[in-house]
Amino acid sequence: MTNLFVPGAPQATSPCVHNVCTACCRDTNMPLTLGDVDRLTSRGHKLADFSVYDPAEGYLRLRNTKDGDCTFLARDGRCRVQSDKPEGCRLYPFIYDEDNDKVIRDDFCPFNGEFEPPPGIDKKVREVIGRMEAEAKARLAAVR
């Protein structure tokens, strides 16, 4: 069982922890929800330090360091905001496949087959994606 949807430290049974994998934390293109932004800024993180605006699509995305790591990836490979990490990170490797209109395990994740889909994953991914898209549209409308 993974720790999807569960705030707090990663569980030892998580494929990420078990395999010491941080592949998804490198060169990330992870969109942020307003809830993610509120949660992270309420903990003292500055928006400009952890996010970048994508003017083409209207998303706020996690910022990468000059080395390509997520700004929250510590040198020891742990997430510095594990208990507050973005919803998209919590849901990964489950993603929405627009072409086939279904939730799938991302092929980029080298251990995606080790993740058991938790109950309600399809509904949760679709809900988060819908919210991200609505928030991005609102941002784009505000700048026009």
Secondary structure, 3 states (H helix, E strand, C coil): CCCCCCCCCCCCCCHHHHCCCCHHHECCCCEECHHHHHHHHHCCCCHHHHEEEECCCCEEEECECCCCEECCECCCCCECCHHHCCHHHHHCCEEEECCCCEEEECCCCCCHHHCCCCCCHHHHHHHHHHHHHHHHHHHHHHHC
